Amino acid sequence: MGRTHWKCISIAFTLILLGIVAVIPCTDASGTEVRDAYDSLSDEERNAYDDLYSSVLAHETSREFKELTVDQGMLMYEALLCDHPELFWFHDSYQMWVYEDLDQCADFRYVNPVSPEQIATMQAEIDAAVSEMTDLTGTDAEKVKKIHDWLCGHIVYDEHATHTNDLYGALVLGRCVCEGYARAFDYLCDLNGIDSLYIRGFTHSSSTVGHAWNMVLLDDSWYYIDVTWDDDPRYTADNDYFLVGSQTVVNGRTFATEDHMADYEYGVVASEDAYPYYFGIFSASEWDTFRTAILIAAFFLIFLLLAIIGRRRSRRMMRLYSRAPVLDTYGMDLFVDPVKCPYCGMRRDGEYDFCPRCGSEYPGRK
């Protein structure tokens, strides 16, 4: 086969390969509709959320929300708590008042004021405490692991400390309960551009005392993480509750049905399986990229091997053809050496009519 044919085959194969690579399925990067609690609210609840948020920033003493039911008011309130861990004074300073008989939200009141100057001072201390945890490098999964490990090393679980439920206790004082852990995790994720949710609910260990944990969005799927229980000496491993799925069995219990029962998940559907690591190295999206590169390299290697084999075969056939006897129109041998085999080149010995090596007929046989 000539060089022109090989070039045509190479071009055709390359085009086919590019087409295959283009349609190789990779991790879906289309995103999810809900990336924070605000996204899950109705238009009416979002308007109330925006009004309450502006009231909190302005330190207003009250804001009416009579257009909401009690459940809507609680959902909006929890959504604001979830989305804004930086409002560390909000939880203990505002209370929601309702009309129980009418099933109607009344207003939010600023009952335990914290001065703007005090807030600014506390925020500066928080910023200094987390300076090493901003602008983390690596994949989102690697950033989440750094945040998780840093919090476990930085915080001591303490029910009797001050500011046990907020960022200040978790990040500055280093002592808090589950709510402080979860808010600190959410806050550090926000600083590093990672979507996460603060989740409250109950666990198998208590149906009356609440607990808090998180959900985090990686590779377009949501996963659970409980930093508190990974840091709690009552539990065995440091990563038991790190990026688990709703059906992941941890310490004998399915996470989202037998172990952790959430009050609100804001319409988010978590992955059933834990976050996938391939060979302990690659995340799901990284593995897709690596797999694509391997497939491309494999196709090229196979094609190169076939080209080498085909070229060697072509050269061998050309050599054989060059040694074959040339016959005229009457079957007479032309341009042949009568003492050599025309196919393998073995010299003729004696009166043999056929080559003893390859069995070909010698020229000039009588």
C-alpha positions in Angstrom: 0.0 0.0 0.0 1.4 3.4 -1.0 2.1 6.3 1.2 -0.9 8.2 -0.1 -3.2 5.5 1.1 -1.6 5.5 4.6 -2.1 9.3 4.8 -5.8 9.0 3.8 -6.3 6.3 6.5 -4.5 8.4 9.1 -6.7 11.4 8.4 -9.9 9.4 8.4 -9.0 7.7 11.7 -8.1 11.0 13.3 -11.5 12.4 12.3 -13.3 9.4 13.7 -11.3 9.6 16.9 -12.2 13.2 17.4 -15.8 12.4 16.9 -15.7 9.6 19.5 -13.9 11.8 22.0 -16.5 14.6 21.5 -19.4 12.3 22.6 -17.6 10.5 25.4 -19.9 11.2 28.5 -18.2 13.3 31.2 -19.5 14.5 34.5 -22.6 16.6 34.0 -21.7 20.2 34.7 -25.1 21.6 34.0 -25.6 22.6 37.6 -28.6 22.2 39.9 -31.5 24.6 40.3 -31.1 24.9 44.1 -27.7 26.2 45.1 -28.8 27.9 48.4 -31.8 28.0 50.6 -33.1 31.2 48.9 -33.5 29.4 45.6 -36.0 27.0 47.1 -38.4 29.7 48.4 -41.6 30.9 46.7 -41.7 34.4 45.4 -43.7 35.6 48.4 -41.1 34.0 50.8 -38.2 35.5 48.8 -39.7 39.0 49.1 -40.0 38.5 52.9 -36.4 37.0 53.0 -35.1 40.1 51.2 -36.9 42.4 53.6 -35.7 40.6 56.7 -32.2 40.6 55.4 -32.1 44.3 54.8 -33.7 44.9 58.3 -30.9 42.8 59.9 -28.2 44.7 58.1 -29.8 48.0 59.1 -30.3 46.8 62.8 -33.9 47.7 62.6 -35.9 46.9 65.7 -38.8 45.1 63.9 -40.3 44.2 60.6 -43.9 42.9 59.9 -44.5 39.8 57.8 -48.3 39.3 58.1 -48.5 38.0 54.5 -46.8 34.8 55.6 -48.2 31.8 57.4 -46.3 30.5 60.5 -44.7 27.7 58.5 -43.7 30.1 55.7 -42.2 32.5 58.3 -40.2 29.7 59.9 -39.0 28.4 56.5 -38.0 31.9 55.5 -36.2 32.5 58.8 -34.3 29.2 58.6 -33.4 29.9 55.0 -31.8 33.3 56.0 -29.9 31.6 58.8 -28.7 28.9 56.4 -27.5 31.3 53.7 -25.8 33.9 55.8 -23.5 32.4 58.5 -21.7 35.8 58.5 -24.7 37.3 60.4 -23.4 35.6 63.5 -25.5 37.9 65.8 -28.8 37.3 64.0 -29.7 34.0 65.6 -29.6 35.2 69.2 -30.8 38.8 68.5 -34.0 38.3 66.5 -37.2 36.5 67.4 -40.2 35.7 65.3 -43.6 36.5 66.7 -46.8 34.8 65.4 -50.6 34.7 65.7 -51.1 31.1 66.5 -54.9 31.2 66.2 -54.7 32.7 62.8 -51.7 30.7 61.6 -50.1 33.9 60.6 -46.7 35.4 61.0 -46.7 38.7 62.9 -43.2 40.2 62.9 -39.5 39.8 63.7 -38.2 41.8 66.6 -34.7 42.8 67.5 -34.8 41.7 71.1 -31.1 41.4 72.0 -29.3 44.2 70.2 -25.6 44.0 69.4 -24.1 47.3 68.4 -22.6 47.8 65.0 -19.2 48.7 66.6 -19.2 45.4 68.6 -20.1 43.4 65.4 -17.3 45.1 63.5 -14.8 44.2 66.3 -15.9 40.6 66.4 -15.9 40.3 62.6 -12.3 41.6 62.5 -11.3 38.8 65.0 -13.1 36.2 62.8 -11.3 37.5 59.7 -7.9 37.2 61.5 -8.7 33.6 62.8 -9.6 32.3 59.3 -6.9 34.2 57.3 -5.1 30.9 56.4 -8.4 29.3 55.3 -9.3 31.8 52.5 -8.5 31.3 48.9 -7.6 27.6 49.3 -6.0 25.8 46.4 -6.9 22.5 44.8 -10.2 21.0 43.6 -13.4 21.8 45.5 -13.2 18.3 47.1 -9.7 19.0 48.3 -10.8 22.4 49.7 -13.7 20.8 51.5 -11.3 18.3 53.0 -9.0 21.1 54.2 -11.9 22.9 55.8 -13.1 19.8 57.5 -9.7 18.9 58.9 -9.0 22.4 60.0 -12.2 22.7 61.9 -11.7 19.4 63.6 -8.3 20.5 64.7 -9.3 24.0 65.7 -12.5 23.5 67.6 -13.2 21.7 70.9 -16.8 20.6 71.5 -18.0 22.5 74.6 -21.6 22.9 75.7 -20.7 25.4 78.4 -18.7 28.0 76.5 -20.0 31.3 75.3 -21.1 31.8 71.7 -21.5 28.1 71.4 -23.9 28.5 68.4 -22.2 31.0 66.2 -19.0 31.8 64.2 -17.3 33.7 66.9 -17.4 30.8 69.3 -16.3 28.3 66.6 -13.6 30.3 64.8 -12.3 32.8 67.5 -12.8 31.1 70.8 -12.5 27.6 69.3 -15.2 26.2 71.5 -18.8 25.5 70.4 -21.5 22.9 69.8 -22.7 21.3 66.6 -24.4 24.5 65.4 -21.1 26.4 65.6 -19.3 23.7 63.7 -21.9 23.7 60.9 -22.1 27.5 60.6 -18.3 27.7 60.5 -18.1 25.0 57.8 -20.7 26.9 55.8 -18.9 30.2 56.3 -15.5 28.8 55.1 -17.1 27.2 52.1 -18.6 30.6 51.2 -15.2 32.2 51.4 -13.8 29.6 49.0 -16.6 29.7 46.4 -18.2 26.3 47.3 -22.0 25.9 47.6 -23.1 24.5 50.9 -26.2 24.4 53.1 -26.6 24.5 56.9 -29.0 21.8 58.0 -30.8 21.4 61.3 -32.7 18.4 62.5 -32.5 15.4 64.8 -30.4 12.3 65.1 -30.9 8.7 66.2 -29.2 9.6 69.5 -31.9 12.1 70.5 -35.4 12.9 69.3 -35.7 16.0 71.5 -32.3 17.7 71.3 -31.5 19.2 67.9 -28.4 18.7 65.9 -26.8 20.5 62.9 -24.7 19.4 60.0 -24.1 20.4 56.3 -24.7 19.6 52.7 -22.1 20.5 50.1 -22.3 20.7 46.3 -19.5 18.9 44.4 -19.5 17.9 40.8 -23.2 18.8 40.5 -24.3 16.5 43.3 -25.0 17.2 46.9 -23.4 15.3 49.8 -23.7 15.3 53.5 -20.9 16.2 56.0 -21.1 16.2 59.8 -17.9 17.9 61.1 -19.1 17.7 64.7 -19.4 13.9 64.7 -16.1 13.5 62.9 -14.5 15.6 65.7 -16.5 14.0 68.6 -14.4 11.4 70.6 -17.6 9.3 71.0 -17.3 8.3 67.4 -14.5 6.2 65.9 -13.1 7.7 62.7 -12.2 11.2 61.6 -13.9 10.8 58.2 -16.9 8.6 58.9 -19.3 11.5 58.1 -17.3 13.2 55.3 -19.1 13.5 52.0 -21.6 10.7 52.6 -24.7 10.0 50.6 -28.3 9.7 51.8 -28.0 5.8 51.7 -24.5 5.6 53.0 -24.4 3.3 56.1 -22.3 4.9 58.9 -21.9 3.1 62.2 -24.7 0.7 61.2 -27.3 3.3 60.2 -28.3 4.8 56.9 -27.4 8.4 57.1 -30.5 10.3 55.9 -33.2 7.9 57.2 -31.9 6.2 60.4 -29.1 8.6 61.5 -29.8 12.2 60.6 -33.4 13.5 60.0 -33.5 17.1 58.7 -36.1 19.7 59.5 -35.4 21.5 56.1 -33.4 20.5 53.1 -34.8 23.3 50.9 -35.8 21.0 48.0 -32.3 19.6 47.6 -32.0 15.9 46.8 -28.7 14.5 48.0 -26.8 11.8 46.2 -27.6 8.3 47.4 -24.0 7.3 47.3 -20.9 8.8 49.0 -18.7 11.1 47.0 -16.7 8.9 44.6 -13.0 8.8 44.7 -11.3 6.6 42.1 -8.2 4.8 43.3 -8.2 7.2 46.3 -6.9 9.9 44.0 -9.4 11.2 41.5 -12.7 12.8 42.1 -15.6 12.0 39.8 -14.9 14.9 37.4 -11.2 14.4 37.5 -11.7 10.8 36.6 -13.8 11.7 33.6 -10.9 13.9 32.3 -8.3 11.3 33.1 -10.4 8.5 31.4 -10.8 10.6 28.3 -7.1 11.2 28.1 -6.4 7.5 28.5 -8.9 6.6 25.7 -7.3 9.1 23.4 -3.8 7.7 24.1 -5.0 4.1 23.7 -6.6 4.8 20.3 -3.4 6.5 19.1 -1.2 3.7 20.3 -3.5 1.1 18.7 -3.5 3.0 15.4 0.3 3.4 15.5 0.8 -0.3 16.1 -1.5 -1.2 13.2 0.4 1.3 11.0 3.8 -0.2 11.9 2.5 -3.7 11.3 0.9 -2.7 8.0 4.0 -0.9 6.8 6.3 -3.8 7.6 3.9 -6.2 5.8 3.9 -3.9 2.8 7.7 -3.8 2.7 7.9 -7.5 2.9 5.5 -8.0 0.1 7.4 -5.5 -2.1 10.6 -7.5 -1.5 8.9 -10.7 -2.5 7.4 -9.1 -5.6 10.9 -7.8 -6.5 12.3 -11.3 -6.4 9.6 -12.9 -8.4 10.4 -14.0 -12.0 9.3 -11.7 -14.7 7.5 -13.5 -17.6 7.1 -12.4 -21.1 3.8 -13.0 -22.9 4.9 -16.5 -23.9 5.7 -17.6 -20.3 9.5 -17.3 -20.8 11.6 -16.2 -17.8 13.2 -12.7 -18.2 15.8 -11.0 -15.9 16.3 -13.9 -13.5 19.4 -15.5 -12.1 19.2 -19.2 -12.9 21.4 -20.2 -9.9 19.3 -18.4 -7.2 15.7 -18.9 -5.9 13.7 -16.0 -7.1 11.7 -15.9 -3.9 14.1 -16.4 -0.9 17.4 -16.0 -2.7 18.9 -19.4 -1.8 21.6 -20.5 -4.3 20.8 -23.5 -6.4 22.8 -26.6 -5.5 23.0 -29.5 -7.9 20.1 -30.4 -10.2 17.2 -29.5 -7.8 14.2 -28.3 -9.6 12.6 -26.8 -6.4 14.2 -24.7 -3.7 14.8 -26.8 -0.6 14.1 -23.8 1.7 10.8 -22.4 0.4 9.8 -24.9 -2.2 9.6 -22.5 -5.0 10.4 -23.6 -8.6 13.8 -22.7 -9.9 13.9 -20.8 -13.2 15.0 -22.6 -16.2 13.7 -26.0 -15.0 13.6 -28.5 -17.8 
